[in-house]
Amino acid sequence: GRRHDVVMANSSWTRGHIQQVWGRGALLAYPPCGAMKGITRKETGKVTVLSLAQFRPEKDQMKQLEAWALLPPETRRKAK
């Protein structure tokens, strides 16, 4: 969590945990929120997506992959 431009959390609990562990705050965003807007690196035009979650059935990481597949191809190509 030390090298980041933007940190976003989807709950106040997660935002507090980021503050405790990383020593910095996070923007609170409740989906759906258009999160892909405004997180493009100006220098390179690249989009970085980082997902942190425990692997538990209720976290449903497969849904993230399904959502990723729905993004426009030009957005997926910009991501790393």
N, C-alpha and C positions, 0 to 999 in steps of 0.2 A: 503494500500500500504506500510505499514511499515515492514511487515514480508514477504520477497520475496528473492528468489535467482536470478531470471532473470525477467526482465520486457521487454515486446516486444510490439511495436505499429505498426499498419499497415498504418500509414500515418504521415506526418510531423506535421499535426495539432494535432493529438492524442499525439504524442511524446511531443510537446510543452505543451499540457494540462497536461500531467503527470508531466512534469517538474514543472509547475506552482502549481499544487495541492499537489503533493507528495514531491516536493523538490528534485527530482532526475531524471536522464535521463532514456531513454529507448532505446533498440536496435530497429532499424527501419527494418522491414521485410515486403516485399511485397509478398503476396501469389502468386503462390505456392512456398514455400521456404524450405520445409523439417523442419518445426519448431519443430517437436517432437524430432529431434536429438539434443543431448547435453543439455537437460533440465531435465535429470533424476538425482534425488538426489543420490549422491554417497553413503551416509551412509545407506540408506534404499532400494535403487533401485526403489523407487516410483516416479511416474510422477504426477505433479500437473498441472492442467489446470484451468485457471481462465479467464473468458470472461466477459468483462465489455462493455456494450453498452446501448444506449437508446432504449426503446421499441418503434420503429417506423417501418412502413412497409418497408422502404428502407434498414433497417438493416438486415432483413430476418434471424432472429435467428434460424428458422427451418433448414436453410442450415447448420448451425453448428452441429445440432443434426444428420442430414443426413451424414455429413462428419465423425462425431464421430462413427457412425454405420459402416462405411467403414474401420475403423482402425482394424488391426489384433487383435484378441481376447486377445493375451498375452499383448499387449500394453494397452488395455482397463482395464485389470485386475490390472495393475500396477498403474493406475491413481486413484486419490482420489478427 
